[in-house]
Amino acid sequence: MLQSMEVRELAESCRLTGRPEPRIAPHPTTGPTRPAATSRREPAAPSPRERKLLRLWARGYTDQRAARELEVSLRTVRRMSASLMERYGVHSRFQVGGLAHQRGWISLEDLF
């Protein structure tokens, strides 16, 4: 396992395979050695309801007011907020809004 593997062994494994990523050591129950996962997929674009929430936030709506506008509970809006922040790897609604604008999910017209 990688946790118990010495740093030298890991470096040697990378050198021998000619790949920059480490290889996972074989395990009796999992079968042959396979490359470690290194690629990440681009997170999915927001759903139509999430886009509407993004537009409401851009207009300065509070979570409470957005919940009324979307006709959902405050808890649902907060879950959507947490989901968006986790999905895009940010820590605030402001950062989600900036990302949404960068990617074209909301525009300046959505502010008015």
LINSULFEN-V45942 format. One record per residue. N is the residue number from 0. RES is the residue in three letters. SS is DSSP state (alpha for helix, beta for strand, coil for the rest). D_LAST is the distance of its C-alpha to the last C-alpha in Angstrom with 1 decimal. Layout:
BEGIN
[[N,RES,SS,D_LAST] [N,RES,SS,D_LAST]]
END
This chain:
BEGIN
[[0,MET,coil,55.7] [1,LEU,coil,53.4] [2,GLN,coil,53.7] [3,SER,coil,57.5] [4,MET,coil,57.7] [5,GLU,coil,58.8] [6,VAL,alpha,56.6] [7,ARG,alpha,59.3] [8,GLU,alpha,59.5] [9,LEU,alpha,55.8] [10,ALA,alpha,56.0] [11,GLU,alpha,59.1] [12,SER,alpha,57.4] [13,CYS,alpha,54.5] [14,ARG,alpha,57.0] [15,LEU,alpha,59.1] [16,THR,alpha,56.4] [17,GLY,coil,55.0] [18,ARG,coil,51.5] [19,PRO,coil,49.3] [20,GLU,coil,48.3] [21,PRO,coil,50.9] [22,ARG,beta,52.6] [23,ILE,beta,52.9] [24,ALA,coil,56.6] [25,PRO,coil,58.2] [26,HIS,beta,58.5] [27,PRO,coil,61.3] [28,THR,coil,59.0] [29,THR,coil,56.2] [30,GLY,beta,58.3] [31,PRO,coil,58.1] [32,THR,coil,56.1] [33,ARG,beta,52.6] [34,PRO,beta,50.0] [35,ALA,coil,47.5] [36,ALA,coil,44.0] [37,THR,coil,42.0] [38,SER,coil,39.1] [39,ARG,coil,35.7] [40,ARG,coil,33.4] [41,GLU,coil,29.7] [42,PRO,coil,27.8] [43,ALA,coil,26.2] [44,ALA,coil,22.6] [45,PRO,coil,20.6] [46,SER,coil,21.1] [47,PRO,alpha,18.5] [48,ARG,alpha,18.3] [49,GLU,alpha,18.0] [50,ARG,alpha,15.1] [51,LYS,alpha,13.3] [52,LEU,alpha,14.3] [53,LEU,alpha,13.1] [54,ARG,alpha,9.5] [55,LEU,alpha,10.0] [56,TRP,alpha,11.8] [57,ALA,alpha,9.2] [58,ARG,coil,7.0] [59,GLY,coil,10.5] [60,TYR,coil,12.1] [61,THR,coil,15.9] [62,ASP,alpha,18.2] [63,GLN,alpha,19.4] [64,ARG,alpha,16.2] [65,ALA,alpha,15.3] [66,ALA,alpha,18.9] [67,ARG,alpha,18.6] [68,GLU,alpha,15.5] [69,LEU,alpha,17.4] [70,GLU,coil,20.6] [71,VAL,coil,22.5] [72,SER,coil,24.4] [73,LEU,alpha,23.3] [74,ARG,alpha,26.1] [75,THR,alpha,24.6] [76,VAL,alpha,21.3] [77,ARG,alpha,23.4] [78,ARG,alpha,25.5] [79,MET,alpha,22.7] [80,SER,alpha,21.5] [81,ALA,alpha,25.2] [82,SER,alpha,25.6] [83,LEU,alpha,22.7] [84,MET,alpha,24.0] [85,GLU,alpha,27.5] [86,ARG,alpha,26.8] [87,TYR,alpha,25.2] [88,GLY,coil,27.5] [89,VAL,coil,25.2] [90,HIS,coil,25.5] [91,SER,coil,22.1] [92,ARG,alpha,18.6] [93,PHE,alpha,17.5] [94,GLN,alpha,19.9] [95,VAL,alpha,18.7] [96,GLY,alpha,15.1] [97,GLY,alpha,16.7] [98,LEU,alpha,18.9] [99,ALA,alpha,16.3] [100,HIS,alpha,14.5] [101,GLN,alpha,18.1] [102,ARG,coil,19.1] [103,GLY,coil,16.2] [104,TRP,coil,15.3] [105,ILE,coil,11.6] [106,SER,coil,10.0] [107,LEU,alpha,7.7] [108,GLU,alpha,5.8] [109,ASP,alpha,5.6] [110,LEU,alpha,3.8] [111,PHE,coil,0.0]]
END
